[in-house]
Amino acid sequence: MFKDIAFVDLAAQRERLGSRMQVAIQRVLDHGEFIMGPEVAQLEERLQSFCGARHAVTCSSGTDALYLALRALEIGRGDAVFVPSFTFSATGEAVVLAGATPIFVDVHADTFNIDCDSLNAAIKETISANRLTPRAIMSVDMFGQPADYTLIRQVATVHNLHLIADAAQSFGATWNGENVGTLGDVTTTSFYPAKPLGCYGDGGAVLTNDDSTADALRSLRVHGMGVDKFDNVTVGINGRLDTLQASILLEKLAIFEDELKLRDQVANSYSEQLEQIVECPQLAARATSSWAQYTVKVPNRDQLQESLRDLGIPTAVFYRKPMHLQGAYASYPQAPTDLVNSENLPDSVLSLPMHPYMDQEQQERIINAVKACTA
Ligand SMILES: *Cc1c(COP(=O)(O)O)cnc(C)c1O
């Protein structure tokens, strides 16, 4: 019969990589440098050349990447960081862990990315309240599409704010022909297994063109080290990427460009065939996406998800609650205007299976199921 449909098919990728992966892992087992072994430096070089950033500093997760970025920019107590509310909680979490205050801002309903009108209103209010110092905008490239960096950059420049790009979902994408990794002053990404470029555990990276920020990141990820980890010049964390994960990522990065093309094909064929049926994701003219998720909007989402589940089609809801309504974050400030889109999107979003190895037969089954369930 038919092969089960996977939401993300890591097994198909494993099959493609074949024995190369075992060889890469075996090489690390043989040389035994499990912490900061040669593959870590090699991966950092490859990541730099892939996206054109001067520095890639790998680390233990996408969440730690955000925390390290904030610390490297010396953002902390008394500082305000503007964060879109419709995101994975790690974005705002890192701000709180760094000691700063997240201020939640609304997103656009069509791109799921930060709304600069809401952002501007939040910045103005923060300035006039004169309690916190506005320091940074933390944009998120939701589901793989870069936020509008042309506009966000303007806002950051006017208010002299750092621009931190949370590209956990969008590594490999572009805005205006420029690669994710060069769009923010500092860009963070995640190698969580289900992300477009994932390892076999937790991992992340911070990308920047700024030499002194890169130096600070390298120190902070190893206990705030000076000449070595027994010389502590600042309070840091144990935030290194394992050598084993670096070796795995080197193999995956070698096929990543091709996987991005395959993701694009899957997304295009979804859009062509579902356009009349559900609200399909909208790409801005200047954007390409890494398609971390293919997220549609439907009025009767829960019903559709259940009917699809009955037909063996796995789907997911990202996210069921915006950050400003989460118990842990409800007491932090938010933009003065209502965060309408962040509050409404959770009722209608549904992410369909998305990975580079979906064959036509599988995709037809998904598309037909969506058509049948919405008829
Ligand atoms: C996945 C994700 C993170 C966190 O990455 P981890 O590697 O899981 O820590 C942060 N921000 C966004 C938007 C994410 O999707």
The ligand as an SDF file (V2000), in Angstrom:
LIG
                    3D

 15 15  0  0  0  0  0  0  0  0999 V2000
   12.9310   26.8130   16.7470 C   0  0  0  0  0  0  0  0  0  0  0  0
   12.9110   28.2440   17.0430 C   0  0  0  0  0  0  0  0  0  0  0  0
   13.7440   28.8190   18.0190 C   0  0  0  0  0  0  0  0  0  0  0  0
   14.5560   28.0120   18.9770 C   0  0  0  0  0  0  0  0  0  0  0  0
   15.4480   27.1190   18.4370 O   0  0  0  0  0  0  0  0  0  0  0  0
   15.9580   25.8870   19.3260 P   0  0  0  0  0  0  0  0  0  0  0  0
   17.1290   25.3730   18.5270 O   0  0  0  0  0  0  0  0  0  0  0  0
   14.8440   24.8960   19.4200 O   0  0  0  0  0  0  0  0  0  0  0  0
   16.3690   26.4060   20.6350 O   0  0  0  0  0  0  0  0  0  0  0  0
   13.7350   30.1870   18.1710 C   0  0  0  0  0  0  0  0  0  0  0  0
   12.9430   30.9740   17.4160 N   0  0  0  0  0  0  0  0  0  0  0  0
   12.1210   30.4620   16.4860 C   0  0  0  0  0  0  0  0  0  0  0  0
   11.2690   31.3960   15.6790 C   0  0  0  0  0  0  0  0  0  0  0  0
   12.0600   29.0880   16.2670 C   0  0  0  0  0  0  0  0  0  0  0  0
   11.2340   28.5950   15.3490 O   0  0  0  0  0  0  0  0  0  0  0  0
  1  2  1  0
  2  3  1  0
  2 14  2  0
  3  4  1  0
  3 10  2  0
  4  5  1  0
  5  6  1  0
  6  7  2  0
  6  8  1  0
  6  9  1  0
 10 11  1  0
 11 12  2  0
 12 13  1  0
 12 14  1  0
 14 15  1  0
M  END
$$$$
